[in-house]
Amino acid sequence: MVLGQFSCRVNSKGRIAMPKKLRGELGNTLVVTQGYEQSLIIVAQHSWEELITGTGDKPFIVGSARDTNRFLLGGASIVELDNQGRFVVPQYLRKYAEIGDEIVFLGLGRYVEVWDSTKWNKYRGYLNKNIASIAKELSQLNVEGRKQ
């Protein structure tokens, strides 16, 4: 399980060093793709199928299923860590996440999110202000799910 928050600098070629703690959990072959809220998602290649469960079993004729596949699968790239635990974030993903000179890795259980540091600090402010209402909304979803 990947947990925690780690900051890292991005070099001019878009290369970043995966924190050692996260490397130990994820391994050296990773899948990087577009995430939600302009973040990136990183997952171990062997866990990729598990993460996207629910997207591939939807009928092709359902537009939201096609769009989700385009977003997650179409934006994905397989990367290999070098001997120092570094990899290059593809340019199209750096552009999507508007990654600058510093990023933040967030270990979120089964996967890691990568945020531009400035964007993360702003979003964290939103979370801090709204976590009570977010938790309430989530608990209501759980109650509704049990009724069905």
C-alpha positions as CSV (number, residue, x, y, z in Angstrom):
1,M,0.0,0.0,0.0
2,V,1.4,3.4,-1.0
3,L,0.9,6.2,1.5
4,G,2.3,9.7,2.2
5,Q,3.2,12.9,0.5
6,F,6.6,13.6,-1.0
7,S,7.9,16.6,-2.9
8,C,10.4,16.4,-5.8
9,R,12.0,18.8,-8.3
10,V,11.5,18.2,-12.1
11,N,14.6,18.7,-14.3
12,S,14.5,20.5,-17.6
13,K,14.0,17.3,-19.5
14,G,10.9,16.4,-17.4
15,R,12.8,13.7,-15.4
16,I,11.7,13.1,-11.9
17,A,12.9,10.8,-9.1
18,M,10.3,8.5,-7.7
19,P,10.6,8.6,-3.8
20,K,12.3,5.4,-2.5
21,K,9.4,4.6,-0.3
22,L,7.0,4.6,-3.2
23,R,9.4,2.7,-5.5
24,G,9.6,-0.2,-3.0
25,E,5.8,-0.6,-3.3
26,L,5.3,0.0,-7.0
27,G,8.4,-1.6,-8.6
28,N,10.4,-0.3,-11.6
29,T,7.8,-0.6,-14.4
30,L,5.0,1.9,-14.0
31,V,1.9,3.1,-15.9
32,V,1.5,6.9,-15.9
33,T,-1.8,8.4,-17.1
34,Q,-4.0,11.4,-16.9
35,G,-5.8,11.7,-13.5
36,Y,-8.7,13.8,-12.3
37,E,-8.4,17.5,-11.3
38,Q,-5.4,17.8,-13.6
39,S,-3.3,15.4,-11.7
40,L,-1.4,12.4,-13.0
41,I,-1.9,8.8,-11.8
42,I,0.9,6.4,-11.4
43,V,0.4,2.7,-10.7
44,A,2.5,-0.4,-10.9
45,Q,2.2,-2.1,-14.3
46,H,1.0,-5.3,-12.6
47,S,-1.8,-3.4,-10.8
48,W,-3.0,-1.5,-13.8
49,E,-5.8,-3.9,-14.6
50,E,-7.1,-3.8,-11.1
51,L,-7.2,0.0,-11.0
52,I,-9.2,0.3,-14.2
53,T,-11.6,-2.5,-13.3
54,G,-15.1,-1.3,-14.2
55,T,-14.0,0.6,-17.3
56,G,-13.5,-2.3,-19.7
57,D,-16.6,-4.3,-18.9
58,K,-19.0,-1.6,-19.9
59,P,-20.7,-1.9,-23.3
60,F,-18.9,-0.1,-26.2
61,I,-22.2,1.6,-27.1
62,V,-22.2,3.6,-23.8
63,G,-20.6,7.0,-24.5
64,S,-19.4,7.6,-20.9
65,A,-17.5,4.2,-21.0
66,R,-15.8,5.2,-24.2
67,D,-14.9,8.6,-22.9
68,T,-13.5,7.1,-19.7
69,N,-11.4,4.7,-21.7
70,R,-10.1,7.5,-23.9
71,F,-9.2,9.5,-20.9
72,L,-7.5,6.8,-18.8
73,L,-6.3,4.3,-21.3
74,G,-5.6,6.7,-24.2
75,G,-3.6,8.9,-22.0
76,A,-1.5,6.1,-20.5
77,S,2.2,5.5,-20.9
78,I,4.5,2.8,-19.6
79,V,7.7,4.1,-18.0
80,E,10.7,2.3,-16.6
81,L,12.7,3.6,-13.7
82,D,16.4,3.9,-14.2
83,N,19.0,2.7,-11.6
84,Q,18.4,5.9,-9.6
85,G,14.7,5.6,-9.6
86,R,14.1,8.3,-12.1
87,F,11.8,8.5,-15.2
88,V,10.8,11.0,-17.8
89,V,7.2,12.1,-17.7
90,P,6.0,12.3,-21.3
91,Q,5.5,15.8,-22.6
92,Y,1.8,15.4,-23.3
93,L,1.2,14.4,-19.6
94,R,3.4,17.3,-18.3
95,K,1.3,19.6,-20.4
96,Y,-2.0,18.1,-19.3
97,A,-1.1,18.4,-15.5
98,E,0.7,21.8,-16.1
99,I,3.7,20.5,-14.3
100,G,6.3,23.1,-13.4
101,D,9.6,22.8,-11.5
102,E,8.3,21.1,-8.4
103,I,5.7,18.3,-8.0
104,V,4.1,16.5,-5.1
105,F,3.5,12.7,-5.0
106,L,0.5,11.5,-3.0
107,G,0.4,7.8,-2.1
108,L,-3.3,6.9,-2.1
109,G,-3.4,3.2,-1.3
110,R,-3.4,1.4,-4.7
111,Y,-2.0,4.3,-6.7
112,V,0.0,7.5,-6.6
113,E,-1.2,10.9,-7.8
114,V,1.3,13.5,-9.1
115,W,0.4,17.2,-8.8
116,D,2.2,20.3,-9.8
117,S,3.2,21.7,-6.4
118,T,1.3,25.0,-6.8
119,K,-1.9,23.3,-8.0
120,W,-1.7,20.8,-5.1
121,N,-1.4,23.5,-2.5
122,K,-4.4,25.3,-3.9
123,Y,-6.5,22.1,-4.1
124,R,-5.4,21.1,-0.6
125,G,-6.8,24.4,0.6
126,Y,-10.1,23.5,-1.0
127,L,-10.1,20.1,0.7
128,N,-9.3,21.6,4.1
129,K,-12.3,24.0,3.8
130,N,-14.7,21.4,2.4
131,I,-13.8,18.0,3.9
132,A,-16.8,17.9,6.2
133,S,-19.3,18.4,3.4
134,I,-17.3,16.0,1.1
135,A,-17.5,13.3,3.9
136,K,-21.2,13.9,4.3
137,E,-21.8,13.5,0.6
138,L,-19.7,10.3,0.5
139,S,-21.7,8.8,3.5
140,Q,-24.9,9.6,1.7
141,L,-23.7,7.7,-1.3
142,N,-22.8,4.7,0.9
143,V,-26.3,4.7,2.5
144,E,-28.0,4.9,-1.0
145,G,-25.8,2.0,-2.2
146,R,-26.9,-0.2,0.7
147,K,-30.6,0.5,-0.1
148,Q,-30.3,-0.8,-3.6
